[in-house]
Amino acid sequence: MEQGKLIVERPYKKVYRLDKSIVKIFDRTHPKSHVFNEALKMARVEETGLAIPKLQKVEHVDGQWAIFIEYKEGKTLEEMMRVDPANMDKYMEDFVDLQLEIHGKEAYLLENGRDKLAREIQSTKELDATTRYDLLTRLESMPRHSKLCHGDFNPSNVIVGKNGKLTAIDWAHAVTGNGGADAAMTYLLFALEDQEMAKLYMKCYCRKSDTAMQYVQQWLPLVAAAQLGKKGALKKEFLMNWIDIMDYQ
């Protein structure tokens, strides 16, 4: 592989930018099935007709599995929001419009988001059996949808092109399910960094989608509980606060 520029480094992968590609190179210990599953998710999302960077190929690079993805020119929406806070309301409007465009697609062959949440809640060791039971009972009562959900929709995963067009990237967590759950995850990602931004997002999403704020809030403890067993930016104390303050009886 030609020498590229390292743009992201995680414990299990490194992401490089080449001339016309973004290349994710996974650690040798990362399961091959996970690599191919991520590539398959991208292919499924492409089939919905949504304009996303195209999957180019999956191959071995120096004994490591790598996914090659079309490179999209532009800046992340996170960068735009940071350097131009005066236009925050406009950026948030565009951000929510893109999320609702995604939710307007269906991808039946993707993993079911409800099943994934149930599995993650049931398997977490951070919660006792009674709490898990209460959460799973609430999950079972929530409406069943088949909307395309990004699963990690935040401004760092949105590219703004030179023409102003927004493109969602990084579909590793995509599922088919309920848009309210996807919105709850986005809210938590904002809340981790900035409560005011989280409030702005929630108001904008609920207004544009004609969704009751209370409905998205009902998903918060479920999504927070599902994140407890993962190694990521969402810390245990932060997640436990969202589980503890909600009445999920």
TIMIGU-471099 format. One record per residue (C-alpha): residue in one letter; x, y, z. Coordinates in Angstrom, 3 decimals. Example, Ala and Ser with C-alpha at 12.3 -4.5 7.8 and 13.67 -1.06 7.14 Angstrom:
# residues 2
{aa:A&u:12.300&v:-4.500&w:7.800};
{aa:S&u:13.670&v:-1.060&w:7.140};
This chain:
# residues 249
{aa:M&u:0.000&v:0.000&w:0.000};
{aa:E&u:1.239&v:3.496&w:-0.817};
{aa:Q&u:2.247&v:5.648&w:2.126};
{aa:G&u:-0.728&v:7.562&w:3.468};
{aa:K&u:-1.357&v:10.189&w:6.117};
{aa:L&u:-2.419&v:8.848&w:9.512};
{aa:I&u:-5.598&v:10.681&w:10.531};
{aa:V&u:-7.082&v:8.497&w:13.298};
{aa:E&u:-5.553&v:5.969&w:15.685};
{aa:R&u:-7.530&v:3.661&w:17.965};
{aa:P&u:-6.439&v:0.656&w:20.053};
{aa:Y&u:-7.666&v:-1.753&w:17.349};
{aa:K&u:-7.229&v:0.243&w:14.116};
{aa:K&u:-5.416&v:3.022&w:12.279};
{aa:V&u:-7.062&v:5.160&w:9.618};
{aa:Y&u:-5.038&v:6.637&w:6.752};
{aa:R&u:-5.859&v:9.052&w:3.978};
{aa:L&u:-4.554&v:8.186&w:0.535};
{aa:D&u:-5.101&v:10.170&w:-2.678};
{aa:K&u:-8.590&v:8.832&w:-3.419};
{aa:S&u:-9.255&v:6.563&w:-0.462};
{aa:I&u:-9.652&v:6.378&w:3.290};
{aa:V&u:-8.088&v:3.143&w:4.560};
{aa:K&u:-8.957&v:1.520&w:7.880};
{aa:I&u:-6.226&v:-0.946&w:8.876};
{aa:F&u:-7.223&v:-3.221&w:11.743};
{aa:D&u:-5.017&v:-4.796&w:14.384};
{aa:R&u:-4.077&v:-8.423&w:13.770};
{aa:T&u:-6.092&v:-9.439&w:16.830};
{aa:H&u:-9.278&v:-7.778&w:15.557};
{aa:P&u:-11.677&v:-10.533&w:14.412};
{aa:K&u:-11.885&v:-10.970&w:10.650};
{aa:S&u:-15.653&v:-11.366&w:10.959};
{aa:H&u:-15.916&v:-7.855&w:12.464};
{aa:V&u:-13.990&v:-6.365&w:9.550};
{aa:F&u:-16.180&v:-8.030&w:6.934};
{aa:N&u:-19.319&v:-7.196&w:8.909};
{aa:E&u:-18.395&v:-3.498&w:8.872};
{aa:A&u:-17.812&v:-3.663&w:5.118};
{aa:L&u:-21.139&v:-5.452&w:4.636};
{aa:K&u:-22.930&v:-2.734&w:6.618};
{aa:M&u:-21.492&v:-0.105&w:4.296};
{aa:A&u:-22.668&v:-2.068&w:1.267};
{aa:R&u:-26.169&v:-2.406&w:2.774};
{aa:V&u:-26.334&v:1.348&w:3.414};
{aa:E&u:-25.187&v:2.075&w:-0.151};
{aa:E&u:-28.065&v:-0.074&w:-1.416};
{aa:T&u:-30.585&v:2.275&w:0.248};
{aa:G&u:-29.587&v:4.958&w:-2.247};
{aa:L&u:-28.159&v:7.221&w:0.440};
{aa:A&u:-25.190&v:9.242&w:-0.821};
{aa:I&u:-22.277&v:7.988&w:1.283};
{aa:P&u:-18.597&v:7.321&w:0.509};
{aa:K&u:-18.457&v:4.131&w:-1.533};
{aa:L&u:-16.922&v:0.920&w:-0.268};
{aa:Q&u:-14.006&v:0.171&w:-2.601};
{aa:K&u:-12.472&v:-3.083&w:-1.386};
{aa:V&u:-11.401&v:-5.230&w:1.545};
{aa:E&u:-7.934&v:-6.773&w:1.439};
{aa:H&u:-4.912&v:-7.906&w:3.418};
{aa:V&u:-2.221&v:-5.242&w:3.954};
{aa:D&u:0.999&v:-6.564&w:5.495};
{aa:G&u:-0.905&v:-9.320&w:7.262};
{aa:Q&u:-3.674&v:-7.027&w:8.513};
{aa:W&u:-7.223&v:-6.652&w:7.192};
{aa:A&u:-8.018&v:-3.269&w:5.663};
{aa:I&u:-11.156&v:-1.582&w:4.359};
{aa:F&u:-10.754&v:0.918&w:1.510};
{aa:I&u:-13.423&v:3.634&w:1.296};
{aa:E&u:-13.931&v:6.484&w:-1.152};
{aa:Y&u:-12.375&v:9.737&w:0.090};
{aa:K&u:-14.747&v:12.712&w:0.343};
{aa:E&u:-13.177&v:16.182&w:0.158};
{aa:G&u:-14.259&v:18.603&w:2.865};
{aa:K&u:-14.194&v:19.430&w:6.567};
{aa:T&u:-16.039&v:17.709&w:9.366};
{aa:L&u:-19.116&v:19.465&w:10.699};
{aa:E&u:-17.410&v:19.341&w:14.106};
{aa:E&u:-14.632&v:21.565&w:12.733};
{aa:M&u:-17.154&v:23.971&w:11.197};
{aa:M&u:-19.074&v:24.259&w:14.468};
{aa:R&u:-15.887&v:24.892&w:16.413};
{aa:V&u:-14.497&v:27.672&w:14.198};
{aa:D&u:-17.839&v:29.313&w:13.354};
{aa:P&u:-20.040&v:29.160&w:16.478};
{aa:A&u:-22.064&v:32.181&w:15.304};
{aa:N&u:-23.776&v:29.896&w:12.785};
{aa:M&u:-24.388&v:27.060&w:15.249};
{aa:D&u:-28.167&v:27.082&w:14.785};
{aa:K&u:-27.803&v:26.694&w:11.006};
{aa:Y&u:-25.263&v:23.890&w:11.394};
{aa:M&u:-27.548&v:22.064&w:13.816};
{aa:E&u:-30.502&v:22.425&w:11.448};
{aa:D&u:-28.464&v:20.896&w:8.611};
{aa:F&u:-27.163&v:18.168&w:10.917};
{aa:V&u:-30.673&v:17.121&w:11.958};
{aa:D&u:-31.918&v:17.307&w:8.357};
{aa:L&u:-29.253&v:14.772&w:7.390};
{aa:Q&u:-30.159&v:12.479&w:10.275};
{aa:L&u:-33.822&v:12.580&w:9.272};
{aa:E&u:-32.866&v:11.830&w:5.664};
{aa:I&u:-31.060&v:8.744&w:6.981};
{aa:H&u:-34.071&v:7.737&w:9.074};
{aa:G&u:-36.191&v:8.039&w:5.945};
{aa:K&u:-34.391&v:5.014&w:4.470};
{aa:E&u:-35.041&v:1.372&w:5.294};
{aa:A&u:-32.377&v:-1.331&w:5.462};
{aa:Y&u:-34.065&v:-4.573&w:6.480};
{aa:L&u:-30.927&v:-6.673&w:6.031};
{aa:L&u:-28.938&v:-4.760&w:8.643};
{aa:E&u:-28.736&v:-5.988&w:12.232};
{aa:N&u:-31.895&v:-5.260&w:14.217};
{aa:G&u:-31.223&v:-2.364&w:16.602};
{aa:R&u:-33.646&v:-3.629&w:19.260};
{aa:D&u:-31.956&v:-7.033&w:19.329};
{aa:K&u:-28.558&v:-5.384&w:19.592};
{aa:L&u:-29.663&v:-3.174&w:22.502};
{aa:A&u:-31.209&v:-6.155&w:24.301};
{aa:R&u:-28.037&v:-8.223&w:23.890};
{aa:E&u:-25.786&v:-5.410&w:25.111};
{aa:I&u:-27.994&v:-4.586&w:28.118};
{aa:Q&u:-28.303&v:-8.252&w:29.086};
{aa:S&u:-24.567&v:-8.867&w:28.865};
{aa:T&u:-23.334&v:-5.822&w:30.801};
{aa:K&u:-21.760&v:-6.665&w:34.154};
{aa:E&u:-22.129&v:-3.091&w:35.396};
{aa:L&u:-25.850&v:-3.488&w:36.231};
{aa:D&u:-27.571&v:-5.918&w:38.577};
{aa:A&u:-30.195&v:-8.363&w:37.341};
{aa:T&u:-33.119&v:-6.290&w:38.635};
{aa:T&u:-31.994&v:-3.180&w:36.774};
{aa:R&u:-31.355&v:-5.152&w:33.592};
{aa:Y&u:-34.830&v:-6.681&w:33.858};
{aa:D&u:-36.454&v:-3.262&w:34.235};
{aa:L&u:-34.542&v:-1.887&w:31.264};
{aa:L&u:-35.332&v:-4.884&w:29.050};
{aa:T&u:-39.024&v:-4.605&w:30.006};
{aa:R&u:-39.015&v:-0.974&w:28.903};
{aa:L&u:-37.218&v:-1.874&w:25.680};
{aa:E&u:-39.847&v:-4.498&w:24.882};
{aa:S&u:-42.589&v:-1.866&w:25.247};
{aa:M&u:-40.995&v:0.596&w:22.822};
{aa:P&u:-42.356&v:0.854&w:19.235};
{aa:R&u:-40.753&v:-1.336&w:16.571};
{aa:H&u:-39.492&v:0.487&w:13.480};
{aa:S&u:-37.292&v:-0.428&w:10.524};
{aa:K&u:-35.543&v:2.890&w:9.922};
{aa:L&u:-31.910&v:3.119&w:8.922};
{aa:C&u:-30.005&v:4.318&w:12.006};
{aa:H&u:-26.371&v:5.443&w:11.934};
{aa:G&u:-25.638&v:4.419&w:15.524};
{aa:D&u:-22.832&v:6.954&w:16.054};
{aa:F&u:-24.281&v:10.081&w:14.457};
{aa:N&u:-22.306&v:13.093&w:15.630};
{aa:P&u:-20.666&v:16.094&w:13.901};
{aa:S&u:-17.273&v:14.378&w:13.642};
{aa:N&u:-18.916&v:11.772&w:11.387};
{aa:V&u:-20.362&v:14.330&w:8.975};
{aa:I&u:-18.302&v:15.773&w:6.108};
{aa:V&u:-19.189&v:19.203&w:4.691};
{aa:G&u:-18.186&v:19.430&w:1.034};
{aa:K&u:-17.102&v:22.592&w:-0.792};
{aa:N&u:-20.646&v:22.901&w:-2.148};
{aa:G&u:-22.034&v:22.753&w:1.386};
{aa:K&u:-23.476&v:19.254&w:0.964};
{aa:L&u:-23.337&v:17.073&w:4.087};
{aa:T&u:-22.276&v:13.432&w:3.928};
{aa:A&u:-22.407&v:10.924&w:6.795};
{aa:I&u:-19.361&v:8.676&w:7.210};
{aa:D&u:-18.303&v:5.755&w:9.439};
{aa:W&u:-21.199&v:3.289&w:9.327};
{aa:A&u:-19.653&v:0.649&w:11.614};
{aa:H&u:-22.573&v:0.872&w:14.069};
{aa:A&u:-25.452&v:1.052&w:11.576};
{aa:V&u:-28.625&v:-0.890&w:12.390};
{aa:T&u:-32.249&v:-0.989&w:11.357};
{aa:G&u:-34.530&v:0.204&w:14.119};
{aa:N&u:-36.133&v:3.147&w:15.876};
{aa:G&u:-35.057&v:6.701&w:15.052};
{aa:G&u:-35.721&v:7.705&w:18.659};
{aa:A&u:-32.973&v:5.367&w:19.836};
{aa:D&u:-30.574&v:6.829&w:17.278};
{aa:A&u:-31.468&v:10.353&w:18.423};
{aa:A&u:-30.919&v:9.352&w:22.059};
{aa:M&u:-27.420&v:8.135&w:21.188};
{aa:T&u:-26.648&v:11.403&w:19.397};
{aa:Y&u:-27.931&v:13.355&w:22.401};
{aa:L&u:-25.626&v:11.416&w:24.750};
{aa:L&u:-22.644&v:12.096&w:22.494};
{aa:F&u:-23.390&v:15.825&w:22.607};
{aa:A&u:-24.100&v:15.760&w:26.360};
{aa:L&u:-20.732&v:14.177&w:27.064};
{aa:E&u:-19.036&v:17.340&w:25.769};
{aa:D&u:-21.565&v:20.166&w:26.092};
{aa:Q&u:-24.985&v:20.126&w:27.763};
{aa:E&u:-26.119&v:23.266&w:25.929};
{aa:M&u:-25.301&v:21.707&w:22.575};
{aa:A&u:-27.192&v:18.596&w:23.635};
{aa:K&u:-30.266&v:20.694&w:24.515};
{aa:L&u:-30.043&v:22.537&w:21.183};
{aa:Y&u:-29.866&v:19.233&w:19.334};
{aa:M&u:-32.798&v:17.726&w:21.232};
{aa:K&u:-35.043&v:20.721&w:20.568};
{aa:C&u:-34.083&v:20.808&w:16.902};
{aa:Y&u:-34.550&v:17.073&w:16.367};
{aa:C&u:-37.921&v:16.936&w:18.108};
{aa:R&u:-39.212&v:19.983&w:16.234};
{aa:K&u:-38.132&v:18.806&w:12.805};
{aa:S&u:-39.240&v:15.203&w:13.316};
{aa:D&u:-42.455&v:16.160&w:15.159};
{aa:T&u:-41.375&v:13.897&w:18.012};
{aa:A&u:-42.195&v:14.442&w:21.676};
{aa:M&u:-39.067&v:15.157&w:23.697};
{aa:Q&u:-40.319&v:12.713&w:26.338};
{aa:Y&u:-40.249&v:9.939&w:23.726};
{aa:V&u:-36.550&v:10.403&w:22.955};
{aa:Q&u:-35.859&v:10.685&w:26.691};
{aa:Q&u:-37.447&v:7.259&w:27.227};
{aa:W&u:-34.660&v:5.794&w:25.067};
{aa:L&u:-31.836&v:7.455&w:27.033};
{aa:P&u:-31.442&v:4.875&w:29.851};
{aa:L&u:-31.679&v:2.040&w:27.314};
{aa:V&u:-28.977&v:3.463&w:25.065};
{aa:A&u:-26.806&v:4.441&w:28.040};
{aa:A&u:-27.047&v:0.940&w:29.533};
{aa:A&u:-26.096&v:-0.645&w:26.217};
{aa:Q&u:-22.910&v:1.465&w:26.118};
{aa:L&u:-21.697&v:0.416&w:29.580};
{aa:G&u:-19.796&v:-2.632&w:28.384};
{aa:K&u:-18.014&v:-0.844&w:25.543};
{aa:K&u:-14.626&v:0.794&w:25.469};
{aa:G&u:-15.243&v:4.272&w:24.127};
{aa:A&u:-15.659&v:7.955&w:24.855};
{aa:L&u:-18.775&v:7.436&w:26.979};
{aa:K&u:-17.533&v:6.873&w:30.540};
{aa:K&u:-19.190&v:4.665&w:33.148};
{aa:E&u:-20.051&v:7.479&w:35.598};
{aa:F&u:-21.608&v:9.564&w:32.814};
{aa:L&u:-23.691&v:6.617&w:31.587};
{aa:M&u:-24.787&v:5.564&w:35.066};
{aa:N&u:-26.124&v:9.064&w:35.695};
{aa:W&u:-28.482&v:8.714&w:32.739};
{aa:I&u:-29.645&v:5.323&w:33.933};
{aa:D&u:-30.091&v:6.380&w:37.563};
{aa:I&u:-32.057&v:9.597&w:36.973};
{aa:M&u:-34.669&v:8.035&w:34.707};
{aa:D&u:-37.809&v:6.302&w:35.970};
{aa:Y&u:-38.087&v:3.234&w:33.781};
{aa:Q&u:-40.912&v:1.516&w:35.641};
